[in-house]
Amino acid sequence: MAAPITEIRKPQLSEEEVKQQKLNDLKTLLAENETALTKMLEIASELNSIGVLDAADHMLLAKDEIAKIALGQVSRKPVTNLLNTLLGATGALMKADPEQTSKLLNSAVAGMDAGSKYLESEKKVTVMDLLKTLSDPDINRAIGFGLHFLRGMGKDLKEK
């Protein structure tokens, strides 16, 4: 009767056999991905010919200096003001109704188009034209919106 198996031994490959196995795996990968590798090499060659790889290499060598410059620029007062303004505007926009905001922006674009067409003409606006336009429902709607917008804005400014 045979002796029971009490331990499992993994075959130990020599360093040379491990290298040979890795080379065989690499050869297989190269053969299976020939088209992709060719494209990658063409792209790398083109990047090298226009100097992008040299620039990237120099940037990596100067990464500490670049980081100092970038941090110096980001911490400047105008940049921090811009970031704070963007955060505040983002917070305000998140409170707004998306449909109303979209309608308002589309209306503003339509108004800019109409205003641009008017600027192409040499026509002057008279006082009588202004008085007549108040009866125009579109203009009346826009003026009413503007007045109520200003009223709401004024109330909120007073509270804060």
MDAnalysis code that builds the backbone (N, CA, C; Angstrom):
import MDAnalysis as mda
import numpy as np

u = mda.Universe.empty(480, n_residues=160, atom_resindex=np.repeat(np.arange(160), 3), trajectory=True)
u.add_TopologyAttr("name", ["N", "CA", "C"] * 160)
u.add_TopologyAttr("resid", np.arange(1, 161))
u.add_TopologyAttr("resname", ["MET", "ALA", "ALA", "PRO", "ILE", "THR", "GLU", "ILE", "ARG", "LYS", "PRO", "GLN", "LEU", "SER", "GLU", "GLU", "GLU", "VAL", "LYS", "GLN", "GLN", "LYS", "LEU", "ASN", "ASP", "LEU", "LYS", "THR", "LEU", "LEU", "ALA", "GLU", "ASN", "GLU", "THR", "ALA", "LEU", "THR", "LYS", "MET", "LEU", "GLU", "ILE", "ALA", "SER", "GLU", "LEU", "ASN", "SER", "ILE", "GLY", "VAL", "LEU", "ASP", "ALA", "ALA", "ASP", "HIS", "MET", "LEU", "LEU", "ALA", "LYS", "ASP", "GLU", "ILE", "ALA", "LYS", "ILE", "ALA", "LEU", "GLY", "GLN", "VAL", "SER", "ARG", "LYS", "PRO", "VAL", "THR", "ASN", "LEU", "LEU", "ASN", "THR", "LEU", "LEU", "GLY", "ALA", "THR", "GLY", "ALA", "LEU", "MET", "LYS", "ALA", "ASP", "PRO", "GLU", "GLN", "THR", "SER", "LYS", "LEU", "LEU", "ASN", "SER", "ALA", "VAL", "ALA", "GLY", "MET", "ASP", "ALA", "GLY", "SER", "LYS", "TYR", "LEU", "GLU", "SER", "GLU", "LYS", "LYS", "VAL", "THR", "VAL", "MET", "ASP", "LEU", "LEU", "LYS", "THR", "LEU", "SER", "ASP", "PRO", "ASP", "ILE", "ASN", "ARG", "ALA", "ILE", "GLY", "PHE", "GLY", "LEU", "HIS", "PHE", "LEU", "ARG", "GLY", "MET", "GLY", "LYS", "ASP", "LEU", "LYS", "GLU", "LYS"])
u.atoms.positions = np.array([
    [0.826, -1.156, 0.000],
    [0.000, 0.000, 0.000],
    [0.890, 1.247, 0.000],
    [0.423, 2.304, -0.675],
    [1.241, 3.504, -0.817],
    [1.149, 4.358, 0.431],
    [2.179, 5.143, 0.654],
    [2.202, 6.047, 1.814],
    [1.274, 7.228, 1.552],
    [0.548, 7.700, 2.568],
    [-0.365, 8.830, 2.366],
    [0.411, 10.120, 2.074],
    [-0.248, 10.984, 1.294],
    [0.370, 12.277, 0.970],
    [0.137, 13.210, 2.159],
    [1.197, 13.710, 2.715],
    [1.079, 14.570, 3.889],
    [1.420, 16.030, 3.573],
    [2.063, 16.285, 2.465],
    [2.375, 17.663, 2.083],
    [2.404, 17.785, 0.566],
    [2.047, 19.002, 0.126],
    [2.054, 19.272, -1.314],
    [3.217, 20.200, -1.584],
    [4.040, 19.772, -2.495],
    [5.212, 20.580, -2.828],
    [4.991, 21.274, -4.157],
    [5.179, 22.597, -4.129],
    [5.115, 23.355, -5.370],
    [6.443, 23.182, -6.071],
    [6.378, 23.002, -7.372],
    [7.660, 22.896, -8.062],
    [8.387, 24.247, -7.997],
    [9.602, 24.224, -7.545],
    [10.412, 25.435, -7.450],
    [11.143, 25.638, -8.772],
    [10.822, 26.767, -9.423],
    [11.480, 27.072, -10.680],
    [12.752, 27.865, -10.396],
    [13.748, 27.593, -11.177],
    [14.981, 28.359, -11.017],
    [14.770, 29.757, -11.571],
    [15.686, 30.642, -11.260],
    [15.587, 32.012, -11.734],
    [15.571, 32.063, -13.260],
    [16.363, 31.230, -13.868],
    [16.420, 31.175, -15.333],
    [15.094, 30.676, -15.907],
    [14.475, 29.693, -15.257],
    [13.192, 29.173, -15.732],
    [12.085, 30.224, -15.568],
    [12.128, 30.997, -14.492],
    [11.149, 32.057, -14.288],
    [11.280, 33.113, -15.391],
    [12.527, 33.491, -15.714],
    [12.764, 34.467, -16.776],
    [12.255, 33.945, -18.112],
    [12.509, 32.676, -18.380],
    [12.066, 32.065, -19.631],
    [10.542, 32.042, -19.708],
    [9.884, 31.745, -18.583],
    [8.420, 31.731, -18.537],
    [7.861, 33.131, -18.823],
    [8.483, 34.147, -18.211],
    [8.042, 35.523, -18.427],
    [8.238, 35.943, -19.879],
    [9.351, 35.546, -20.479],
    [9.598, 35.861, -21.885],
    [8.552, 35.202, -22.785],
    [8.219, 33.964, -22.481],
    [7.192, 33.267, -23.267],
    [5.838, 33.962, -23.141],
    [5.486, 34.391, -21.917],
    [4.229, 35.112, -21.710],
    [4.228, 36.428, -22.481],
    [5.367, 37.123, -22.460],
    [5.483, 38.386, -23.173],
    [5.363, 38.187, -24.680],
    [5.973, 37.137, -25.206],
    [5.875, 36.832, -26.635],
    [4.419, 36.585, -27.025],
    [3.712, 35.865, -26.183],
    [2.301, 35.585, -26.459],
    [1.493, 36.879, -26.478],
    [1.716, 37.741, -25.470],
    [1.017, 39.021, -25.414],
    [1.310, 39.884, -26.642],
    [2.572, 39.924, -27.053],
    [2.957, 40.702, -28.228],
    [2.256, 40.182, -29.478],
    [2.204, 38.882, -29.621],
    [1.566, 38.292, -30.793],
    [0.060, 38.556, -30.802],
    [-0.577, 38.515, -29.635],
    [-2.024, 38.712, -29.556],
    [-2.424, 40.175, -29.733],
    [-1.534, 41.113, -29.424],
    [-1.869, 42.542, -29.461],
    [-0.987, 43.326, -30.431],
    [-0.652, 42.715, -31.532],
    [0.261, 43.334, -32.492],
    [-0.270, 44.663, -33.026],
    [-1.546, 44.718, -33.393],
    [-2.124, 45.941, -33.958],
    [-2.104, 47.077, -32.941],
    [-2.518, 46.785, -31.724],
    [-2.546, 47.821, -30.684],
    [-1.133, 48.322, -30.386],
    [-0.182, 47.415, -30.310],
    [1.198, 47.824, -30.028],
    [1.766, 48.667, -31.162],
    [1.445, 48.297, -32.383],
    [1.921, 49.075, -33.526],
    [1.369, 50.493, -33.462],
    [0.074, 50.626, -33.173],
    [-0.538, 51.953, -33.054],
    [0.102, 52.753, -31.924],
    [0.326, 52.105, -30.783],
    [0.950, 52.798, -29.649],
    [2.340, 53.303, -30.016],
    [3.091, 52.489, -30.716],
    [4.433, 52.905, -31.118],
    [4.386, 54.037, -32.132],
    [3.413, 54.016, -33.032],
    [3.257, 55.113, -33.996],
    [2.917, 56.413, -33.266],
    [2.018, 56.320, -32.289],
    [1.645, 57.509, -31.511],
    [2.842, 58.036, -30.738],
    [3.574, 57.127, -30.097],
    [4.760, 57.540, -29.336],
    [5.797, 58.178, -30.255],
    [5.954, 57.632, -31.450],
    [6.903, 58.186, -32.410],
    [6.495, 59.591, -32.829],
    [5.198, 59.792, -33.092],
    [4.699, 61.111, -33.482],
    [4.868, 62.116, -32.344],
    [4.546, 61.686, -31.112],
    [4.729, 62.562, -29.952],
    [6.204, 62.943, -29.778],
    [7.071, 62.002, -30.012],
    [8.500, 62.264, -29.897],
    [8.963, 63.230, -30.985],
    [8.458, 63.059, -32.202],
    [8.900, 63.914, -33.306],
    [8.471, 65.365, -33.125],
    [7.352, 65.617, -32.446],
    [6.931, 67.006, -32.229],
    [7.418, 67.555, -30.889],
    [8.155, 66.754, -30.131],
    [8.793, 67.242, -28.913],
    [7.987, 67.087, -27.643],
    [6.843, 66.424, -27.706],
    [6.012, 66.283, -26.517],
    [6.699, 65.422, -25.465],
    [7.359, 64.362, -25.902],
    [8.011, 63.479, -24.926],
    [9.172, 64.180, -24.227],
    [9.912, 65.005, -24.968],
    [10.991, 65.773, -24.333],
    [10.426, 66.756, -23.309],
    [9.333, 67.408, -23.687],
    [8.704, 68.361, -22.768],
    [8.214, 67.649, -21.517],
    [7.584, 66.492, -21.685],
    [7.092, 65.729, -20.535],
    [8.255, 65.286, -19.656],
    [9.344, 64.876, -20.271],
    [10.523, 64.460, -19.519],
    [11.079, 65.621, -18.694],
    [11.186, 66.789, -19.307],
    [11.693, 67.954, -18.579],
    [10.726, 68.373, -17.463],
    [9.427, 68.239, -17.726],
    [8.450, 68.580, -16.687],
    [8.583, 67.635, -15.493],
    [8.825, 66.369, -15.760],
    [9.003, 65.417, -14.663],
    [10.257, 65.734, -13.856],
    [11.311, 66.147, -14.546],
    [12.540, 66.494, -13.843],
    [12.354, 67.753, -12.985],
    [11.484, 68.658, -13.434],
    [11.273, 69.919, -12.716],
    [9.965, 69.914, -11.924],
    [9.474, 68.746, -11.568],
    [8.155, 68.649, -10.925],
    [8.065, 69.441, -9.625],
    [9.138, 69.500, -8.836],
    [9.087, 70.253, -7.583],
    [8.925, 71.749, -7.838],
    [9.671, 72.265, -8.808],
    [9.566, 73.686, -9.130],
    [8.190, 74.009, -9.710],
    [7.680, 73.124, -10.568],
    [6.360, 73.334, -11.168],
    [5.284, 73.332, -10.081],
    [5.407, 72.430, -9.115],
    [4.431, 72.366, -8.023],
    [4.461, 73.655, -7.201],
    [5.669, 74.189, -6.932],
    [5.775, 75.447, -6.187],
    [5.100, 76.585, -6.948],
    [5.350, 76.659, -8.251],
    [4.761, 77.727, -9.067],
    [3.242, 77.590, -9.088],
    [2.756, 76.361, -9.289],
    [1.312, 76.132, -9.349],
    [0.653, 76.508, -8.028],
    [1.244, 76.091, -6.917],
    [0.685, 76.438, -5.611],
    [0.724, 77.939, -5.371],
    [1.793, 78.567, -5.815],
    [1.892, 80.024, -5.676],
    [0.806, 80.728, -6.466],
    [0.524, 80.233, -7.670],
    [-0.506, 80.852, -8.509],
    [-1.907, 80.613, -7.945],
    [-2.166, 79.403, -7.473],
    [-3.488, 79.063, -6.956],
    [-3.788, 79.816, -5.663],
    [-2.760, 80.097, -4.877],
    [-3.006, 80.759, -3.595],
    [-3.058, 82.281, -3.717],
    [-2.915, 82.819, -4.929],
    [-3.035, 84.274, -5.121],
    [-4.462, 84.718, -4.831],
    [-4.607, 85.936, -4.323],
    [-5.918, 86.464, -3.930],
    [-6.941, 86.431, -5.072],
    [-6.603, 86.852, -6.298],
    [-7.620, 86.795, -7.363],
    [-8.119, 85.373, -7.635],
    [-7.236, 84.405, -7.539],
    [-7.640, 83.017, -7.804],
    [-8.529, 82.509, -6.676],
    [-8.158, 82.793, -5.434],
    [-9.005, 82.347, -4.323],
    [-10.357, 83.055, -4.369],
    [-10.365, 84.337, -4.777],
    [-11.647, 85.044, -4.936],
    [-12.501, 84.363, -6.001],
    [-11.881, 83.999, -7.111],
    [-12.607, 83.324, -8.187],
    [-13.191, 82.004, -7.708],
    [-12.378, 81.218, -6.999],
    [-12.855, 79.927, -6.500],
    [-14.006, 80.116, -5.510],
    [-13.884, 81.088, -4.609],
    [-14.965, 81.350, -3.653],
    [-16.230, 81.818, -4.367],
    [-16.065, 82.654, -5.391],
    [-17.213, 83.118, -6.162],
    [-17.884, 81.952, -6.878],
    [-17.080, 81.076, -7.485],
    [-17.636, 79.904, -8.173],
    [-18.386, 78.997, -7.205],
    [-17.835, 78.811, -6.008],
    [-18.516, 77.983, -5.016],
    [-19.835, 78.620, -4.591],
    [-19.829, 79.936, -4.388],
    [-21.058, 80.632, -4.013],
    [-22.097, 80.566, -5.124],
    [-21.657, 80.781, -6.353],
    [-22.584, 80.725, -7.488],
    [-23.134, 79.316, -7.666],
    [-22.290, 78.328, -7.472],
    [-22.740, 76.943, -7.590],
    [-23.787, 76.637, -6.529],
    [-23.554, 77.096, -5.308],
    [-24.529, 76.887, -4.236],
    [-25.858, 77.558, -4.553],
    [-25.804, 78.777, -5.092],
    [-27.040, 79.478, -5.441],
    [-27.758, 78.766, -6.582],
    [-27.017, 78.304, -7.578],
    [-27.645, 77.604, -8.705],
    [-28.268, 76.282, -8.277],
    [-27.678, 75.644, -7.263],
    [-28.254, 74.378, -6.798],
    [-29.597, 74.605, -6.109],
    [-29.829, 75.806, -5.569],
    [-31.105, 76.124, -4.933],
    [-32.179, 76.456, -5.973],
    [-31.746, 76.910, -7.159],
    [-32.696, 77.363, -8.182],
    [-33.384, 76.175, -8.847],
    [-34.607, 76.425, -9.300],
    [-35.366, 75.424, -10.031],
    [-34.754, 75.284, -11.428],
    [-34.323, 74.074, -11.828],
    [-33.660, 73.904, -13.119],
    [-34.521, 74.340, -14.311],
    [-35.819, 74.082, -14.239],
    [-36.687, 74.470, -15.354],
    [-36.769, 75.986, -15.485],
    [-36.901, 76.675, -14.333],
    [-36.956, 78.142, -14.365],
    [-35.640, 78.718, -14.867],
    [-34.531, 78.154, -14.392],
    [-33.219, 78.640, -14.809],
    [-33.036, 78.449, -16.304],
    [-33.421, 77.289, -16.804],
    [-33.300, 77.010, -18.239],
    [-34.174, 77.970, -19.044],
    [-35.403, 78.196, -18.588],
    [-36.321, 79.102, -19.294],
    [-35.750, 80.524, -19.298],
    [-35.211, 80.954, -18.156],
    [-34.649, 82.300, -18.062],
    [-33.444, 82.457, -18.991],
    [-32.564, 81.461, -19.007],
    [-31.383, 81.545, -19.870],
    [-31.770, 81.517, -21.346],
    [-32.739, 80.676, -21.712],
    [-33.197, 80.639, -23.105],
    [-33.838, 81.969, -23.496],
    [-34.588, 82.566, -22.574],
    [-35.203, 83.870, -22.838],
    [-34.137, 84.943, -23.005],
    [-33.103, 84.881, -22.191],
    [-32.010, 85.856, -22.302],
    [-31.315, 85.734, -23.652],
    [-31.108, 84.499, -24.116],
    [-30.476, 84.287, -25.420],
    [-31.374, 84.840, -26.529],
    [-32.680, 84.580, -26.433],
    [-33.612, 85.113, -27.432],
    [-33.579, 86.638, -27.407],
    [-33.505, 87.228, -26.207],
    [-33.423, 88.684, -26.086],
    [-32.149, 89.234, -26.698],
    [-31.042, 88.538, -26.500],
    [-29.783, 88.991, -27.094],
    [-29.853, 88.929, -28.619],
    [-30.485, 87.894, -29.148],
    [-30.636, 87.790, -30.603],
    [-31.458, 88.954, -31.144],
    [-32.599, 89.235, -30.465],
    [-33.450, 90.340, -30.909],
    [-32.711, 91.670, -30.779],
    [-31.958, 91.833, -29.687],
    [-31.181, 93.066, -29.492],
    [-30.103, 93.229, -30.543],
    [-29.460, 92.135, -30.913],
    [-28.425, 92.193, -31.950],
    [-29.019, 92.593, -33.291],
    [-30.199, 92.065, -33.592],
    [-30.859, 92.444, -34.862],
    [-31.196, 93.932, -34.860],
    [-31.635, 94.451, -33.701],
    [-31.955, 95.871, -33.618],
    [-30.698, 96.707, -33.837],
    [-29.568, 96.275, -33.268],
    [-28.333, 97.050, -33.405],
    [-27.875, 97.159, -34.850],
    [-28.275, 96.201, -35.679],
    [-27.900, 96.249, -37.091],
    [-28.635, 97.369, -37.826],
    [-29.800, 97.755, -37.301],
    [-30.544, 98.855, -37.932],
    [-30.052, 100.175, -37.331],
    [-30.295, 101.229, -38.039],
    [-29.874, 102.549, -37.564],
    [-31.040, 103.286, -36.898],
    [-32.081, 102.570, -36.560],
    [-33.301, 103.137, -36.018],
    [-33.064, 103.655, -34.595],
    [-33.646, 104.841, -34.281],
    [-33.550, 105.416, -32.942],
    [-34.846, 105.153, -32.195],
    [-34.741, 105.013, -30.871],
    [-35.917, 104.832, -30.031],
    [-36.322, 106.197, -29.489],
    [-37.594, 106.525, -29.672],
    [-38.093, 107.810, -29.173],
    [-38.873, 107.581, -27.880],
    [-39.204, 108.645, -27.202],
    [-39.977, 108.564, -25.965],
    [-41.347, 107.969, -26.256],
    [-41.925, 108.350, -27.370],
    [-43.230, 107.806, -27.745],
    [-43.130, 106.298, -27.986],
    [-42.016, 105.861, -28.603],
    [-41.812, 104.419, -28.815],
    [-41.797, 103.690, -27.476],
    [-41.149, 104.299, -26.477],
    [-41.085, 103.678, -25.155],
    [-42.475, 103.556, -24.537],
    [-43.264, 104.598, -24.642],
    [-44.606, 104.574, -24.075],
    [-45.489, 103.546, -24.796],
    [-45.365, 103.462, -26.117],
    [-46.153, 102.498, -26.889],
    [-45.771, 101.065, -26.528],
    [-44.489, 100.837, -26.276],
    [-44.043, 99.463, -26.011],
    [-44.560, 98.924, -24.691],
    [-44.953, 99.788, -23.781],
    [-45.484, 99.305, -22.507],
    [-46.781, 98.513, -22.696],
    [-47.493, 98.787, -23.785],
    [-48.717, 98.021, -24.044],
    [-48.420, 96.698, -24.760],
    [-47.189, 96.518, -25.218],
    [-46.797, 95.241, -25.851],
    [-46.708, 94.178, -24.752],
    [-47.471, 93.075, -24.863],
    [-47.482, 92.071, -23.784],
    [-46.112, 91.447, -23.508],
    [-45.300, 91.267, -24.539],
    [-43.975, 90.675, -24.330],
    [-43.076, 91.610, -23.525],
    [-43.092, 92.872, -23.890],
    [-42.263, 93.845, -23.176],
    [-42.802, 94.048, -21.762],
    [-44.119, 94.112, -21.629],
    [-44.726, 94.285, -20.318],
    [-44.358, 93.115, -19.402],
    [-44.364, 91.913, -19.956],
    [-43.995, 90.713, -19.180],
    [-42.536, 90.811, -18.719],
    [-41.642, 91.228, -19.613],
    [-40.223, 91.331, -19.266],
    [-39.983, 92.425, -18.233],
    [-40.671, 93.566, -18.391],
    [-40.512, 94.659, -17.423],
    [-41.069, 94.228, -16.067],
    [-42.225, 93.577, -16.064],
    [-42.798, 93.086, -14.804],
    [-41.867, 92.098, -14.123],
    [-41.301, 91.185, -14.913],
    [-40.343, 90.223, -14.354],
    [-39.153, 90.960, -13.751],
    [-38.639, 91.936, -14.482],
    [-37.478, 92.687, -14.000],
    [-37.766, 93.432, -12.714],
    [-38.942, 94.057, -12.649],
    [-39.302, 94.808, -11.433],
    [-39.448, 93.876, -10.228],
    [-40.106, 92.737, -10.435],
    [-40.273, 91.801, -9.320],
    [-38.944, 91.136, -8.948],
    [-38.114, 90.909, -9.946],
    [-36.769, 90.386, -9.681],
    [-36.000, 91.349, -8.782],
    [-36.043, 92.624, -9.144],
    [-35.338, 93.632, -8.349],
    [-35.930, 93.758, -6.948],
    [-37.261, 93.650, -6.828],
    [-37.909, 93.723, -5.518],
    [-37.438, 92.553, -4.643],
    [-37.460, 91.339, -5.195],
    [-37.018, 90.168, -4.433],
    [-35.555, 90.263, -4.049],
    [-34.741, 90.740, -4.975],
    [-33.321, 90.894, -4.692],
    [-33.106, 91.930, -3.590],
    [-33.849, 93.033, -3.652],
    [-33.733, 94.078, -2.635],
    [-34.138, 93.575, -1.266],
    [-35.231, 92.806, -1.180],
    [-35.656, 92.251, 0.096],
    [-34.580, 91.341, 0.688],
    [-34.030, 90.484, -0.154],
    [-33.008, 89.555, 0.323],
    [-31.749, 90.299, 0.752],
    [-31.402, 91.352, 0.067],
    [-30.222, 92.147, 0.452],
    [-30.449, 92.820, 1.799],
    [-31.672, 93.277, 2.055],
    [-31.974, 93.925, 3.326],
    [-31.874, 92.949, 4.479],
    [-32.335, 91.703, 4.261],
    [-32.322, 90.681, 5.327],
    [-30.908, 90.257, 5.672],
    [-30.023, 90.312, 4.754],
    [-28.661, 89.823, 5.021],
    [-27.811, 90.988, 5.298],
])
